[in-house]
């Protein structure tokens, strides 16, 4: 598992393996949002297991991520934040689908689409939120859900 910390409460990266749940717990993560299509997510062996939300979507310009899928992940993330947890979003490489989910979470917290994409790119240089079909879905999410649902205030600068 390789990841980047985007904010105090949001991480974006690659899929966690069985042994990575201890590391996620140590970071304070209580929710993993899996955006990978294909095999189901690896189960956390702890009792109780960490919450994992599986939202399988394509990474393809022909099949854009549905905004309703982002909204479902955002609702789960905001609930995790309200319980004092942190969120880890991922896809296969941590470049597109997990990044789109991370951006939607930031937007729900009051960031603009541009602020969210810039912050993610700054904190996770291999992320590509600006590829046209991912940027388009992030901007579409921001138009549909512009309100600050606020678990964490956006920064006044990206520093």
DSSP file (Angstrom, degrees, kcal/mol; ACC not computed):
  #  RESIDUE AA STRUCTURE BP1 BP2  ACC     N-H-->O    O-->H-N    N-H-->O    O-->H-N    TCO  KAPPA ALPHA  PHI   PSI    X-CA   Y-CA   Z-CA
    1    1 A X              0   0    0      0, 0.0     2,-0.4     0, 0.0    15,-0.1   0.000 360.0 360.0 360.0 129.9    0.0    0.0    0.0
    2    2 A X        +     0   0    0     13,-0.1    12,-2.5     2,-0.0     2,-0.3  -0.994 360.0 160.4-127.3 133.4    1.4    3.4   -1.0
    3    3 A X  E     -A   13   0A   0     -2,-0.4     2,-0.4    10,-0.2    10,-0.3  -0.929  31.2-136.7-149.9 169.9   -0.5    6.5   -0.1
    4    4 A X  E     -A   12   0A   0      8,-2.6     8,-2.3    -2,-0.3     2,-0.7  -0.987  22.2-127.7-130.7 141.9   -0.5   10.3    0.5
    5    5 A X  E     +A   11   0A   0     -2,-0.4     6,-0.2     6,-0.2     3,-0.1  -0.820  27.0 176.8 -89.5 120.3   -2.0   12.3    3.3
    6    6 A X        -     0   0    0      4,-2.6     2,-0.2    -2,-0.7     5,-0.2   0.885  67.1  -8.5 -91.1 -46.9   -4.1   15.0    1.7
    7    7 A X  S    S-     0   0    0      3,-1.6     3,-0.5   116,-0.0    -1,-0.2  -0.765  88.0 -83.1-134.9-177.5   -5.5   16.6    4.9
    8    8 A X  S    S+     0   0    0     -2,-0.2     3,-0.0     1,-0.2   144,-0.0   0.799 131.1  28.8 -59.3 -27.2   -5.5   15.7    8.5
    9    9 A X  S    S+     0   0    0     77,-0.1    78,-2.7     1,-0.1     2,-0.4   0.371 109.9  72.8-118.8   4.3   -8.4   13.4    7.9
   10   10 A X  E     + b   0  87A   0     -3,-0.5    -4,-2.6    76,-0.2    -3,-1.6  -0.982  47.6 176.8-131.3 130.4   -8.1   12.2    4.2
   11   11 A X  E     -Ab   5  88A   0     76,-2.4    78,-2.6    -2,-0.4     2,-0.4  -0.955   8.0-165.3-125.8 145.6   -5.6    9.8    2.6
   12   12 A X  E     +Ab   4  89A   0     -8,-2.3    -8,-2.6    -2,-0.3     2,-0.3  -0.997  32.2 106.2-131.4 136.7   -5.5    8.7   -1.0
   13   13 A X  E     -Ab   3  90A   0     76,-2.1    78,-1.2    -2,-0.4   -10,-0.2  -0.854  59.2 -42.9-170.6-152.3   -3.5    5.7   -2.3
   14   14 A X  S    S-     0   0    0    -12,-2.5    78,-0.2    -2,-0.3    79,-0.1  -0.473  75.3 -64.4 -98.2 170.1   -3.3    2.2   -3.6
   15   15 A X        -     0   0    0     76,-0.5     2,-0.2    77,-0.4    -1,-0.2  -0.250  51.0-124.7 -61.1 136.8   -5.2   -0.8   -2.3
   16   16 A X        -     0   0    0    -15,-0.1    26,-0.3    26,-0.1     2,-0.2  -0.566  20.9-143.0 -77.0 144.9   -4.5   -2.0    1.2
   17   17 A X    >   -     0   0    0     -2,-0.2     3,-1.8     1,-0.0     4,-0.4  -0.437  36.9 -87.5 -93.6 177.5   -3.4   -5.6    1.7
   18   18 A X  G >  S+     0   0    0      1,-0.3     3,-0.9     2,-0.2    27,-0.3   0.882 128.5  49.6 -53.3 -42.5   -4.3   -7.7    4.7
   19   19 A X  G 3  S+     0   0    0      1,-0.2     4,-0.5     2,-0.1     3,-0.3   0.522  96.9  72.6 -77.3  -4.9   -1.4   -6.5    6.7
   20   20 A X  G <> S+     0   0    0     -3,-1.8     4,-2.3     1,-0.2    -1,-0.2   0.607  73.2  80.2 -87.9 -12.1   -2.1   -2.8    6.1
   21   21 A X  H <> S+     0   0    0     -3,-0.9     4,-2.6    -4,-0.4    -1,-0.2   0.850  90.3  54.7 -66.5 -32.1   -5.2   -2.5    8.3
   22   22 A X  H  > S+     0   0    0     -3,-0.3     4,-2.2    -4,-0.2    -1,-0.2   0.915 109.2  48.5 -63.2 -41.4   -3.0   -2.1   11.4
   23   23 A X  H  > S+     0   0    0     -4,-0.5     4,-1.2     2,-0.2    -2,-0.2   0.912 111.5  49.0 -64.8 -43.1   -1.2    0.8    9.7
   24   24 A X  H  X>S+     0   0    0     -4,-2.3     5,-2.4     1,-0.2     4,-0.5   0.916 110.7  50.7 -63.1 -43.0   -4.5    2.4    8.7
   25   25 A X  H ><5S+     0   0    0     -4,-2.6     3,-1.4     1,-0.2    -1,-0.2   0.905 105.8  55.7 -60.1 -41.4   -5.8    2.1   12.2
   26   26 A X  H 3<5S+     0   0    0     -4,-2.2    -1,-0.2     1,-0.3    -2,-0.2   0.803 106.1  52.0 -62.1 -28.6   -2.6    3.7   13.6
   27   27 A X  H 3<5S-     0   0    0     -4,-1.2    -1,-0.3    -3,-0.4    -2,-0.2   0.575 122.5-108.5 -81.1 -10.7   -3.3    6.7   11.3
   28   28 A X  T <<5 +     0   0    0     -3,-1.4    58,-1.3    -4,-0.5     2,-0.2   0.547  63.6 157.2  93.0   9.3   -6.8    6.9   12.7
   29   29 A X  E   < +c   86   0A   0     -5,-2.4    -1,-0.3    56,-0.2    58,-0.2  -0.501  13.9 166.8 -70.7 132.3   -8.5    5.7    9.6
   30   30 A X  E     +     0   0A   0     56,-2.7    21,-1.2     1,-0.3     2,-0.4   0.479  63.4  46.8-119.5 -11.1  -12.0    4.2   10.3
   31   31 A X  E     -cd  87  51A   0     55,-1.5    57,-2.4    19,-0.1     2,-0.5  -0.997  57.9-165.4-137.9 131.2  -13.3    4.0    6.7
   32   32 A X  E     -cd  88  52A   0     19,-2.3    21,-3.0    -2,-0.4     2,-0.7  -0.973   9.2-158.3-111.9 125.8  -11.8    2.7    3.5
   33   33 A X  E     -cd  89  53A   0     55,-2.9    57,-2.4    -2,-0.5     2,-0.6  -0.920   8.7-161.4-106.9 111.7  -13.5    3.7    0.2
   34   34 A X  E     +cd  90  54A   0     19,-2.8    21,-3.3    -2,-0.7    57,-0.2  -0.837  15.9 177.1 -97.9 117.3  -12.6    1.2   -2.5
   35   35 A X        +     0   0    0     55,-2.8    22,-1.1    -2,-0.6     2,-0.2   0.205  40.8 121.9-103.1  13.2  -13.2    2.5   -6.0
   36   36 A X        -     0   0    0     54,-0.2     2,-0.3    20,-0.2    22,-0.1  -0.542  53.3-142.8 -83.4 142.1  -11.8   -0.5   -7.8
   37   37 A X        +     0   0    0     20,-0.3     2,-0.5    -2,-0.2    -2,-0.1  -0.775  69.1  34.3 -93.9 145.1  -13.7   -2.6  -10.3
   38   38 A X  S    S+     0   0    0     -2,-0.3     3,-0.1     3,-0.0    18,-0.1  -0.950  99.7  36.5 120.1-129.7  -13.1   -6.4  -10.2
   39   39 A X  S    S-     0   0    0     -2,-0.5     3,-0.1     1,-0.1    -3,-0.1  -0.281  86.6-104.2 -63.7 145.3  -12.3   -8.4   -7.2
   40   40 A X        -     0   0    0      1,-0.1    -1,-0.1    14,-0.0     3,-0.1  -0.251  49.4 -84.6 -63.8 159.6  -14.0   -7.5   -3.9
   41   41 A X        -     0   0    0      1,-0.1     2,-0.2    -5,-0.1    -1,-0.1  -0.232  48.5 -96.2 -64.3 154.5  -11.9   -5.7   -1.3
   42   42 A X        -     0   0    0    -26,-0.3     2,-0.3    -3,-0.1    -1,-0.1  -0.501  44.1-118.5 -67.9 137.3   -9.7   -7.6    1.1
   43   43 A X        -     0   0    0     -2,-0.2     2,-0.5    -3,-0.1    -1,-0.1  -0.572  18.2-120.9 -80.8 141.1  -11.5   -8.1    4.4
   44   44 A X        -     0   0    0      6,-0.3     4,-0.1    -2,-0.3     5,-0.1  -0.712  16.7-152.3 -78.5 126.4  -10.1   -6.7    7.6
   45   45 A X        +     0   0    0     -2,-0.5    -1,-0.1   -27,-0.3     4,-0.1   0.550  60.7 107.2 -80.8  -7.8   -9.4   -9.6   10.0
   46   46 A X  S    S-     0   0    0      2,-0.1     2,-0.5     1,-0.0    -2,-0.1  -0.238  78.3-101.2 -68.1 159.9   -9.8   -7.4   13.1
   47   47 A X  S    S+     0   0    0      1,-0.3     2,-0.1     2,-0.1    -2,-0.1  -0.951 117.6  26.0-124.7 110.6  -12.9   -7.7   15.3
   48   48 A X  S    S-     0   0    0     -2,-0.5    -1,-0.3    -4,-0.1    -2,-0.1   0.533 106.0-135.7 -78.7 153.3  -14.7   -5.5   14.7
   49   49 A X        -     0   0    0     -2,-0.1     2,-0.1     1,-0.1    -2,-0.1  -0.349  24.2 -97.4 -72.5 155.4  -13.4   -5.0   11.1
   50   50 A X        -     0   0    0      1,-0.1    -6,-0.3    -2,-0.0     2,-0.3  -0.441  48.1 -99.7 -66.3 144.6  -12.7   -1.6    9.7
   51   51 A X  E     -d   31   0A   0    -21,-1.2   -19,-2.3    -2,-0.1     2,-0.4  -0.519  42.7-172.4 -69.4 129.5  -15.6   -0.2    7.6
   52   52 A X  E     -d   32   0A   0     -2,-0.3     2,-0.6   -21,-0.2   -19,-0.2  -0.993   9.7-162.3-126.5 124.8  -15.0   -0.7    3.9
   53   53 A X  E     -d   33   0A   0    -21,-3.0   -19,-2.8    -2,-0.4     2,-0.7  -0.936   9.3-156.3-107.2 117.5  -17.3    0.8    1.3
   54   54 A X  E     +d   34   0A   0     -2,-0.6     2,-0.4   -21,-0.2   -19,-0.2  -0.853  19.2 170.1 -99.8 115.9  -16.9   -0.8   -2.1
   55   55 A X        -     0   0    0    -21,-3.3     2,-0.4    -2,-0.7    -2,-0.0  -0.740  20.2-158.9-122.3  78.8  -17.9    1.4   -5.0
   56   56 A X        +     0   0    0     -2,-0.4     2,-0.3   -18,-0.1   -19,-0.2  -0.447  24.6 156.2 -70.1 119.3  -16.7   -0.5   -8.1
   57   57 A X        -     0   0    0    -22,-1.1   -20,-0.3    -2,-0.4     2,-0.1  -0.947  40.2-105.1-137.8 158.6  -16.4    1.9  -11.1
   58   58 A X        -     0   0    0     -2,-0.3     2,-0.6     5,-0.2     7,-0.0  -0.432  14.9-139.6 -77.0 155.2  -14.4    1.9  -14.4
   59   59 A X        +     0   0    0     -2,-0.1     2,-0.3     5,-0.1     5,-0.1  -0.793  64.8 113.3-110.0  82.5  -11.4    4.2  -15.0
   60   60 A X  B >  S-E   63   0B   0     -2,-0.6     3,-0.8     3,-0.5    -2,-0.1  -0.990  71.1-134.3-155.2 139.1  -12.4    5.0  -18.5
   61   61 A X  T 3  S+     0   0    0     -2,-0.3     3,-0.4     1,-0.2    -1,-0.1   0.746 109.9  59.6 -65.6 -20.2  -13.5    8.1  -20.5
   62   62 A X  T 3  S+     0   0    0      1,-0.3     2,-0.3    -3,-0.0    -1,-0.2   0.731 113.0  36.3 -78.2 -22.4  -16.2    5.9  -22.0
   63   63 A X  B <  S-E   60   0B   0     -3,-0.8    -3,-0.5     3,-0.0    -1,-0.3  -0.704  84.6-160.6-131.2  79.3  -17.7    5.1  -18.6
   64   64 A X        -     0   0    0     -3,-0.4     2,-0.3    -2,-0.3    -6,-0.1  -0.210  33.4 -95.0 -62.3 151.7  -17.5    8.2  -16.4
   65   65 A X        -     0   0    0     68,-0.2     2,-0.1    -8,-0.1    -1,-0.1  -0.504  46.0-116.7 -64.0 124.6  -17.8    7.8  -12.7
   66   66 A X    >>  -     0   0    0     -2,-0.3     4,-1.5     1,-0.1     3,-0.9  -0.442  11.5-135.0 -66.0 137.1  -21.5    8.4  -11.8
   67   67 A X  H 3> S+     0   0    0      1,-0.3     4,-2.6     2,-0.2     5,-0.2   0.840 105.6  62.0 -60.6 -33.9  -21.9   11.5   -9.6
   68   68 A X  H 3> S+     0   0    0      1,-0.2     4,-1.7     2,-0.2    -1,-0.3   0.822 100.7  53.6 -62.9 -30.4  -24.3    9.4   -7.4
   69   69 A X  H <> S+     0   0    0     -3,-0.9     4,-2.0     2,-0.2    -1,-0.2   0.917 109.1  47.8 -69.4 -43.2  -21.5    7.0   -6.6
   70   70 A X  H  X S+     0   0    0     -4,-1.5     4,-2.7     1,-0.2    -2,-0.2   0.921 110.1  53.2 -61.0 -42.7  -19.3    9.9   -5.5
   71   71 A X  H  X S+     0   0    0     -4,-2.6     4,-2.3     1,-0.2    -1,-0.2   0.874 106.9  52.2 -61.3 -37.4  -22.2   11.2   -3.4
   72   72 A X  H  X S+     0   0    0     -4,-1.7     4,-1.7     2,-0.2    -1,-0.2   0.920 111.9  45.3 -65.1 -43.7  -22.5    7.8   -1.7
   73   73 A X  H  X S+     0   0    0     -4,-2.0     4,-2.4     2,-0.2    -2,-0.2   0.890 111.7  52.5 -65.8 -39.7  -18.9    7.8   -0.8
   74   74 A X  H  X S+     0   0    0     -4,-2.7     4,-3.0     2,-0.2     5,-0.3   0.917 106.6  52.9 -63.0 -43.7  -19.0   11.4    0.4
   75   75 A X  H  X S+     0   0    0     -4,-2.3     4,-1.8     1,-0.2    -1,-0.2   0.915 111.8  45.9 -59.3 -42.9  -21.9   10.6    2.7
   76   76 A X  H  X S+     0   0    0     -4,-1.7     4,-2.1     2,-0.2    -1,-0.2   0.897 113.4  50.0 -66.4 -40.1  -20.0    7.7    4.3
   77   77 A X  H  X S+     0   0    0     -4,-2.4     4,-2.5     2,-0.2    -2,-0.2   0.927 109.7  49.4 -65.5 -45.3  -16.9    9.8    4.6
   78   78 A X  H  X S+     0   0    0     -4,-3.0     4,-2.2     1,-0.2    -1,-0.2   0.881 110.7  51.1 -63.0 -37.0  -18.7   12.7    6.3
   79   79 A X  H  X S+     0   0    0     -4,-1.8     4,-1.3    -5,-0.3    -1,-0.2   0.906 109.7  50.1 -64.9 -40.9  -20.3   10.3    8.7
   80   80 A X  H  <>S+     0   0    0     -4,-2.1     5,-2.9     1,-0.2     3,-0.2   0.909 110.1  50.4 -63.1 -41.8  -16.9    8.8    9.5
   81   81 A X  H ><5S+     0   0    0     -4,-2.5     3,-1.9     1,-0.2    -2,-0.2   0.912 106.8  54.4 -62.1 -42.3  -15.5   12.3   10.1
   82   82 A X  H 3<5S+     0   0    0     -4,-2.2    -1,-0.2     1,-0.3    -2,-0.2   0.802 106.1  52.7 -63.8 -27.9  -18.4   13.1   12.5
   83   83 A X  T 3<5S-     0   0    0     -4,-1.3    -1,-0.3    -3,-0.2    -2,-0.2   0.410 126.8-102.8 -85.5   2.5  -17.5   10.0   14.5
   84   84 A X  T < 5S+     0   0    0     -3,-1.9    -3,-0.2     1,-0.2    -2,-0.1   0.570  80.4 128.6  89.8   9.7  -13.9   11.3   14.8
   85   85 A X      < -     0   0    0     -5,-2.9     2,-0.3    -6,-0.2    -1,-0.2  -0.308  50.7-129.6 -92.0 177.3  -12.5    9.0   12.1
   86   86 A X  E     - c   0  29A   0    -58,-1.3   -56,-2.7    -2,-0.1   -55,-1.5  -0.813  19.1-128.6-122.1 165.2  -10.4    9.5    9.1
   87   87 A X  E     -bc  10  31A   0    -78,-2.7   -76,-2.4    -2,-0.3     2,-0.5  -0.932  11.2-164.4-125.7 139.8  -10.9    8.2    5.5
   88   88 A X  E     -bc  11  32A   0    -57,-2.4   -55,-2.9    -2,-0.4     2,-0.4  -0.985  12.3-170.8-119.9 118.2   -8.7    6.4    3.1
   89   89 A X  E     +bc  12  33A   0    -78,-2.6   -76,-2.1    -2,-0.5     2,-0.3  -0.867  13.7 167.2-107.6 144.8   -9.8    6.3   -0.6
   90   90 A X  E     +bc  13  34A   0    -57,-2.4   -55,-2.8    -2,-0.4     2,-0.2  -0.993  22.5 176.2-153.0 160.3   -8.2    4.2   -3.2
   91   91 A X        -     0   0    0    -78,-1.2   -76,-0.5    -2,-0.3   -55,-0.1  -0.593  62.8 -66.5-137.3-157.1   -8.3    2.7   -6.7
   92   92 A X  S    S+     0   0    0     -2,-0.2   -77,-0.4     1,-0.2   -56,-0.0   0.947 129.4   8.2 -67.9 -47.8   -5.7    0.6   -8.4
   93   93 A X  S    S-     0   0    0    -79,-0.1   -79,-0.2   -80,-0.0    -1,-0.2   0.455  96.1-118.1-112.2  -4.6   -2.9    3.2   -8.7
   94   94 A X  S    S+     0   0    0    -81,-0.2   -80,-0.1    33,-0.0    32,-0.0   0.863  87.6 103.4  68.7  34.4   -4.3    6.1   -6.6
   95   95 A X  S    S+     0   0    0     32,-0.2    33,-2.4   -82,-0.1   -81,-0.0   0.720  86.2   2.5-117.3 -34.1   -4.3    8.3   -9.6
   96   96 A X  S  > S+     0   0    0     31,-0.1     4,-2.8     3,-0.1     5,-0.2   0.716 124.4  33.7-123.4 -73.2   -7.9    8.7  -10.9
   97   97 A X  H  > S+     0   0    0      1,-0.2     4,-2.1     2,-0.2     5,-0.2   0.920 122.8  44.5 -64.1 -46.9  -10.9    7.0   -9.2
   98   98 A X  H  > S+     0   0    0      1,-0.2     4,-2.3     2,-0.2    -1,-0.2   0.851 114.7  51.8 -63.6 -33.6   -9.6    7.3   -5.7
   99   99 A X  H  > S+     0   0    0      2,-0.2     4,-2.8     1,-0.2    -2,-0.2   0.895 106.8  52.0 -68.8 -42.3   -8.6   10.9   -6.5
  100  100 A X  H  X S+     0   0    0     -4,-2.8     4,-2.3     2,-0.2    -2,-0.2   0.913 111.8  47.2 -61.1 -41.8  -12.1   11.7   -7.8
  101  101 A X  H  X S+     0   0    0     -4,-2.1     4,-2.3     2,-0.2    -2,-0.2   0.928 111.7  50.5 -65.3 -43.6  -13.6   10.4   -4.6
  102  102 A X  H  X S+     0   0    0     -4,-2.3     4,-2.2     1,-0.2    -2,-0.2   0.909 110.5  49.4 -59.5 -42.3  -11.0   12.4   -2.5
  103  103 A X  H  X S+     0   0    0     -4,-2.8     4,-2.6     2,-0.2    -1,-0.2   0.904 109.2  51.9 -64.1 -41.4  -11.9   15.6   -4.4
  104  104 A X  H  X S+     0   0    0     -4,-2.3     4,-2.3     1,-0.2    -1,-0.2   0.898 108.9  51.2 -62.7 -39.1  -15.6   15.0   -3.9
  105  105 A X  H  X S+     0   0    0     -4,-2.3     4,-0.9     2,-0.2    -1,-0.2   0.923 111.1  47.8 -62.8 -43.9  -15.0   14.6   -0.2
  106  106 A X  H ><>S+     0   0    0     -4,-2.2     5,-2.2     1,-0.2     3,-0.6   0.901 109.8  52.7 -63.8 -40.4  -13.0   17.9   -0.1
  107  107 A X  H ><5S+     0   0    0     -4,-2.6     3,-1.8     1,-0.3    -1,-0.2   0.908 105.5  54.2 -61.4 -42.2  -15.7   19.7   -2.1
  108  108 A X  H 3<5S+     0   0    0     -4,-2.3    41,-3.6     1,-0.3    42,-0.6   0.735 105.6  55.3 -64.1 -21.2  -18.3   18.5    0.4
  109  109 A X  T <<5S-     0   0    0     -4,-0.9    45,-0.4    -3,-0.6    -1,-0.3   0.391 133.3 -87.5 -92.4   2.0  -16.1   20.1    3.1
  110  110 A X  T < 5S+     0   0    0     -3,-1.8    -3,-0.2     1,-0.4     2,-0.1   0.404  83.2 131.9 112.0  -2.2  -16.2   23.4    1.4
  111  111 A X      < -     0   0    0     -5,-2.2    -1,-0.4    -6,-0.1     2,-0.1  -0.495  56.0-121.2 -75.4 150.3  -13.3   23.3   -1.1
  112  112 A X     >  -     0   0    0     -2,-0.1     4,-2.7     1,-0.1     5,-0.2  -0.459  30.7-105.9 -77.5 165.3  -13.9   24.5   -4.7
  113  113 A X  H  > S+     0   0    0      1,-0.2     4,-2.6     2,-0.2     5,-0.2   0.922 123.4  49.6 -58.3 -43.7  -13.3   21.9   -7.4
  114  114 A X  H  > S+     0   0    0      1,-0.2     4,-2.5     2,-0.2    -1,-0.2   0.915 111.5  47.9 -63.5 -43.3  -10.1   23.8   -8.3
  115  115 A X  H  > S+     0   0    0      2,-0.2     4,-2.5     1,-0.2     5,-0.2   0.918 112.5  49.7 -62.3 -43.1   -8.9   23.9   -4.7
  116  116 A X  H  X S+     0   0    0     -4,-2.7     4,-2.3     2,-0.2    -2,-0.2   0.936 113.3  44.8 -62.5 -47.3   -9.6   20.2   -4.2
  117  117 A X  H  X S+     0   0    0     -4,-2.6     4,-2.6     1,-0.2    12,-0.2   0.909 114.2  49.3 -65.4 -41.4   -7.7   19.2   -7.4
  118  118 A X  H  X S+     0   0    0     -4,-2.5     4,-2.4    -5,-0.2    -2,-0.2   0.908 111.9  48.2 -64.8 -41.9   -4.8   21.5   -6.6
  119  119 A X  H  X S+     0   0    0     -4,-2.5     4,-2.5     2,-0.2     5,-0.2   0.925 113.0  47.5 -64.9 -44.2   -4.4   20.3   -3.1
  120  120 A X  H  X S+     0   0    0     -4,-2.3     4,-2.4    -5,-0.2     7,-0.2   0.935 113.0  48.5 -62.5 -45.6   -4.6   16.6   -4.1
  121  121 A X  H  < S+     0   0    0     -4,-2.6    -1,-0.2     1,-0.2    -2,-0.2   0.890 112.7  49.2 -62.1 -39.1   -2.0   17.2   -6.9
  122  122 A X  H  < S+     0   0    0     -4,-2.4     3,-0.3    -5,-0.2    -1,-0.2   0.916 119.2  36.5 -66.0 -43.3    0.3   19.0   -4.5
  123  123 A X  H  < S+     0   0    0     -4,-2.5     2,-0.3     1,-0.3    -2,-0.2   0.691 129.2  33.5 -86.5 -19.3    0.1   16.3   -1.8
  124  124 A X    ><  -     0   0    0     -4,-2.4     3,-2.4    -5,-0.2    -1,-0.3  -0.711  69.2-176.5-135.2  82.5    0.0   13.4   -4.2
  125  125 A X  T 3  S+     0   0    0     -3,-0.3    -1,-0.1     1,-0.3    -4,-0.1   0.757  81.5  57.2 -57.1 -28.7    2.2   14.3   -7.2
  126  126 A X  T 3  S+     0   0    0      2,-0.1    -1,-0.3   -32,-0.0    -5,-0.1   0.561  84.6 105.4 -81.2  -5.2    1.4   11.1   -9.1
  127  127 A X    <   -     0   0    0     -3,-2.4   -32,-0.2    -7,-0.2     2,-0.1  -0.418  57.5-158.2 -68.6 149.6   -2.4   11.8   -8.9
  128  128 A X    >   +     0   0    0    -33,-2.4     3,-1.1     1,-0.1     6,-0.2  -0.527  32.4 150.0-130.1  67.5   -3.9   13.0  -12.1
  129  129 A X  T 3  S+     0   0    0      1,-0.2     9,-0.2   -12,-0.2    -1,-0.1   0.669  71.4  64.5 -71.0 -12.9   -7.1   14.9  -11.3
  130  130 A X  T 3   +     0   0    0     -3,-0.1    -1,-0.2     4,-0.1     2,-0.1   0.528  65.7 117.3 -91.5  -5.4   -6.7   17.1  -14.4
  131  131 A X  S X> S-     0   0    0     -3,-1.1     4,-2.8     1,-0.1     3,-1.3  -0.462  80.0-114.0 -60.3 137.1   -7.1   14.3  -16.9
  132  132 A X  H 3> S+     0   0    0      1,-0.3     4,-2.2     2,-0.2    -1,-0.1   0.777 109.2  46.4 -53.3 -42.0  -10.1   15.5  -18.8
  133  133 A X  H 3> S+     0   0    0      2,-0.2     4,-1.0     1,-0.2    -1,-0.3   0.768 117.1  43.8 -78.2 -23.1  -12.6   12.8  -17.9
  134  134 A X  H <> S+     0   0    0     -3,-1.3     4,-2.3     2,-0.2    -2,-0.2   0.885 114.0  50.1 -81.7 -44.1  -11.7   12.8  -14.2
  135  135 A X  H  X S+     0   0    0     -4,-2.8     4,-2.8     1,-0.2     5,-0.2   0.913 108.2  55.0 -57.2 -42.1  -11.7   16.6  -14.0
  136  136 A X  H  X S+     0   0    0     -4,-2.2     4,-2.1    -5,-0.3    -1,-0.2   0.899 109.2  45.3 -61.0 -41.8  -15.1   16.6  -15.7
  137  137 A X  H  X S+     0   0    0     -4,-1.0     4,-2.4     2,-0.2    -1,-0.2   0.866 112.3  51.8 -72.6 -34.2  -16.7   14.4  -13.1
  138  138 A X  H  X S+     0   0    0     -4,-2.3     4,-2.2     2,-0.2    -2,-0.2   0.936 112.8  45.3 -63.7 -45.8  -15.1   16.3  -10.2
  139  139 A X  H  X S+     0   0    0     -4,-2.8     4,-1.8     2,-0.2    -2,-0.2   0.870 111.5  52.8 -66.3 -36.4  -16.5   19.6  -11.6
  140  140 A X  H  X S+     0   0    0     -4,-2.1     4,-2.0    -5,-0.2    -1,-0.2   0.917 108.8  49.9 -64.0 -43.3  -19.9   18.0  -12.2
  141  141 A X  H  X S+     0   0    0     -4,-2.4     4,-2.7     1,-0.2    -2,-0.2   0.932 108.9  52.4 -59.1 -45.5  -19.9   16.8   -8.6
  142  142 A X  H  < S+     0   0    0     -4,-2.2    -1,-0.2     1,-0.2    -2,-0.2   0.852 109.4  49.3 -61.8 -35.2  -19.1   20.4   -7.4
  143  143 A X  H  < S+     0   0    0     -4,-1.8     3,-0.5     1,-0.2    -1,-0.2   0.880 116.2  42.1 -70.5 -37.6  -22.0   21.8   -9.5
  144  144 A X  H  < S+     0   0    0     -4,-2.0     2,-0.2     1,-0.2    -2,-0.2   0.820 127.4  29.5 -78.7 -31.9  -24.5   19.3   -8.1
  145  145 A X     <  +     0   0    0     -4,-2.7    -1,-0.2    -5,-0.2    -2,-0.1  -0.569  69.9 147.8-128.6  67.1  -23.3   19.4   -4.5
  146  146 A X        +     0   0    0     -3,-0.5    -1,-0.1    -2,-0.2    -2,-0.1   0.675  39.3 104.3 -79.5 -15.5  -21.9   22.9   -4.0
  147  147 A X  S    S-     0   0    0     -3,-0.1     2,-0.8     1,-0.1   -37,-0.3  -0.299  77.2-115.1 -71.9 149.2  -22.8   23.3   -0.3
  148  148 A X        -     0   0    0      1,-0.2   -39,-0.2   -39,-0.1   -40,-0.1  -0.748  28.3-178.8 -81.5 111.3  -20.3   23.1    2.5
  149  149 A X        -     0   0    0    -41,-3.6   -40,-0.2    -2,-0.8    -1,-0.2   0.484  34.8-154.1 -88.4  -3.9  -21.3   20.0    4.5
  150  150 A X        +     0   0    0    -42,-0.6   -41,-0.2     2,-0.1     3,-0.1   0.776  50.4 145.2  31.8  88.9  -18.3   20.9    6.7
  151  151 A X  S    S+     0   0    0      1,-0.4     2,-0.3     0, 0.0    -1,-0.1   0.559  88.0  18.6-101.8 -20.7  -16.4   18.4    8.8
  152  152 A X  S    S-     0   0    0    -43,-0.1    -1,-0.4   -46,-0.1    -2,-0.1  -0.962  85.1-120.8-150.2 127.0  -13.2   20.3    8.2
  153  153 A X        -     0   0    0     -2,-0.3   -43,-0.1    -3,-0.1   -44,-0.0  -0.444  33.6-112.5 -71.0 140.4  -12.8   23.9    7.0
  154  154 A X        -     0   0    0    -45,-0.4    -1,-0.1    -2,-0.1     2,-0.0  -0.350  37.0-102.0 -68.2 153.4  -10.9   24.4    3.8
  155  155 A X        -     0   0    0      1,-0.1    -1,-0.1     2,-0.1     3,-0.1  -0.347  14.6-132.5 -71.8 157.7   -7.5   26.1    4.0
  156  156 A X  S    S+     0   0    0      1,-0.1     2,-0.3    -2,-0.0    -1,-0.1   0.665  95.2  16.9 -81.6 -16.9   -7.2   29.7    3.0
  157  157 A X  S    S-     0   0    0    -42,-0.0    -1,-0.1     0, 0.0    -2,-0.1  -0.945  76.6-121.2-145.2 166.8   -4.2   28.7    1.0
  158  158 A X              0   0    0     -2,-0.3    -3,-0.0     1,-0.2   -36,-0.0   0.308 360.0 360.0 -92.8   9.2   -2.8   25.5   -0.3
  159  159 A X              0   0    0      0, 0.0    -1,-0.2     0, 0.0   -40,-0.0   0.446 360.0 360.0 -62.8 360.0    0.5   25.9    1.6
